Amino acid sequence: MERFKGFSARTQYTPIPNIFFSNLLSQITDIAELKTTLHIFWALYRKRGYPRYSTYRELAGSASLLNSLKEGEKPPVEILRDALEKAGKRGTILHIILSKDGV
């Protein structure tokens, strides 16, 4: 394991709602769901405009997220799908399927 070198003086921050710590965190038992949820907070904070959203393609294309989800033999994208399903069932995230051009 590589030792973390600490945060620089110019570190940027991502706000996390207080209710995440006071209510939601104790409910999440799956580390992949936790990592995915935190990544989504980070990704949404960086976006501008309304509404803010993150697509599966964006999440699956994030090397940092997929690297954090490597566990044994299971492919990271499969772990991501499972984590998103758990977060959706919990109500932490909303899952919406949009059709493009009526397809």
C-alpha positions, 0 to 999 in steps of 0.5 A, a space after each residue: 500500500 502506498 502511503 498517502 502524502 496528505 492534503 496540500 494547502 490548495 486542496 479543493 473540497 466537495 460538500 457532503 450533506 450533513 444528513 449523510 453522516 447523521 443518517 445515511 452513513 450508518 445504513 450503508 454496509 457495502 463499501 462499493 456502494 459507499 465509494 460510488 455514492 461519494 463519487 457521485 457527490 463529487 461528480 455532481 458538485 463539479 457540474 454546472 447547470 440544472 439539473 445536475 446528473 451523472 450518467 452510467 457511462 460517466 461513472 463507468 468511464 471514471 478510472 479513479 472510481 473503477 480502480 477503487 472498486 477492484 475486488 477479487 475476480 468480479 469486474 469493476 463495472 459489475 461491482 459498479 452496477 451492483 452498487 448503483 442498484 443498492 443506492 437506488 433501492 436505498 433511495 440515495 440516488 434516483 435511477 432514470 432511463 431516458 430514451 433518445 429520440 423516442 427510442 
